[in-house]
């Protein structure tokens, strides 16, 4: 009896594994993925710069007002939750993790630092391979 039950479970698992996976929505357009990567890099650079200059409260408030003016005149932020190619989705998730750490004022640990460096290498390689073209 145990053998039949194991065989039935194994058959069900194999059938589920062989079934085509639901694809979900199509990936975001290449231009949108590239724009999202650029947005995240610029955002992270801005956070780093602002954290490093030790603004007074008054300076921070003036900078916030200026940032709000720039944001109002800028294109909409990219959809960072859109479906990306798998390699860029991993890069995006790493950058968002770093963004959370920086905004919280926490120290970037060695593990995250290595993860960010690897993500930066992946992103650079994808962008370089694309060379203005839209990769598949």
C-alpha positions in Angstrom: 0.0 0.0 0.0 2.8 2.4 0.8 4.4 1.8 -2.6 1.2 2.6 -4.4 0.8 5.8 -2.4 4.5 6.9 -3.1 4.0 6.1 -6.8 0.9 8.2 -6.9 2.6 11.2 -5.1 5.6 10.9 -7.4 3.4 10.7 -10.5 1.5 13.8 -9.4 4.7 15.7 -8.7 6.2 14.7 -12.1 3.0 15.8 -13.8 3.0 19.2 -12.1 6.7 19.7 -13.0 6.1 18.8 -16.6 3.1 21.2 -16.9 4.0 24.5 -18.5 4.4 27.3 -15.9 2.1 30.2 -16.0 3.9 33.0 -17.7 2.2 35.9 -16.1 2.3 39.4 -17.7 4.8 40.0 -20.4 8.1 41.6 -19.3 8.3 45.3 -19.3 9.6 46.9 -22.5 13.4 47.0 -22.7 13.5 50.8 -22.6 11.5 50.7 -19.4 13.8 48.2 -17.8 16.9 50.2 -18.8 15.3 53.4 -17.5 14.5 51.7 -14.2 18.1 50.7 -13.8 19.3 54.2 -14.5 16.7 55.6 -12.1 17.8 53.3 -9.3 21.5 54.1 -9.9 20.8 57.9 -9.8 18.6 57.5 -6.7 21.2 55.5 -4.8 23.9 58.0 -5.8 21.7 60.9 -4.5 21.0 59.1 -1.2 24.7 58.4 -0.7 25.6 62.0 -1.5 23.0 63.5 0.8 23.9 61.1 3.6 27.5 62.1 3.3 27.3 65.9 3.4 25.7 66.2 6.9 23.1 68.8 6.1 21.6 71.0 8.8 17.9 70.7 9.3 17.3 74.0 7.4 19.5 72.9 4.5 17.7 69.5 4.4 14.3 71.3 4.2 15.4 73.6 1.4 16.8 70.6 -0.5 13.5 68.7 0.0 11.6 71.7 -1.4 13.9 71.7 -4.4 13.6 68.0 -4.9 9.8 68.3 -4.9 10.0 70.9 -7.7 12.3 68.7 -9.7 10.0 65.7 -9.2 7.0 67.7 -10.3 8.7 68.7 -13.5 10.2 65.2 -14.2 8.7 62.2 -16.0 6.9 59.7 -13.8 9.0 57.3 -11.8 9.5 54.0 -13.5 7.4 51.0 -12.4 9.9 49.1 -10.3 7.5 46.3 -9.7 7.1 45.5 -13.4 8.3 42.1 -14.7 12.0 42.3 -15.7 14.3 39.9 -17.5 15.5 37.6 -14.7 19.1 39.0 -14.5 17.9 42.6 -14.3 15.1 41.6 -11.8 17.8 40.3 -9.5 19.8 43.5 -10.0 16.7 45.6 -9.3 15.9 43.7 -6.1 19.5 44.2 -4.9 19.4 47.9 -5.6 16.1 48.2 -3.8 17.5 46.3 -0.8 20.5 48.8 -0.8 18.1 51.7 -1.0 16.2 50.5 2.0 19.4 50.2 4.1 20.6 53.7 3.0 17.3 55.4 3.7 17.1 53.8 7.1 20.6 55.1 7.9 22.0 51.7 8.5 25.5 50.5 7.8 25.9 48.6 4.5 27.2 45.2 5.5 29.9 43.3 3.7 27.5 40.7 2.4 25.2 43.4 0.8 28.2 45.3 -0.5 29.4 42.2 -2.3 25.9 41.6 -3.6 25.7 45.1 -4.9 29.1 44.8 -6.6 28.0 41.6 -8.4 24.7 43.3 -9.3 26.5 46.3 -10.7 28.7 43.9 -12.8 25.6 42.1 -14.1 23.8 45.3 -15.0 26.8 46.7 -16.7 27.3 43.6 -18.8 23.6 43.5 -19.8 23.7 47.2 -20.8 27.0 46.8 -22.6 25.7 43.8 -24.6 22.6 45.6 -25.5 24.7 48.5 -26.9 21.6 50.5 -27.7 19.8 47.4 -29.0 16.8 45.8 -27.3 17.9 42.4 -26.1 15.5 39.5 -26.0 
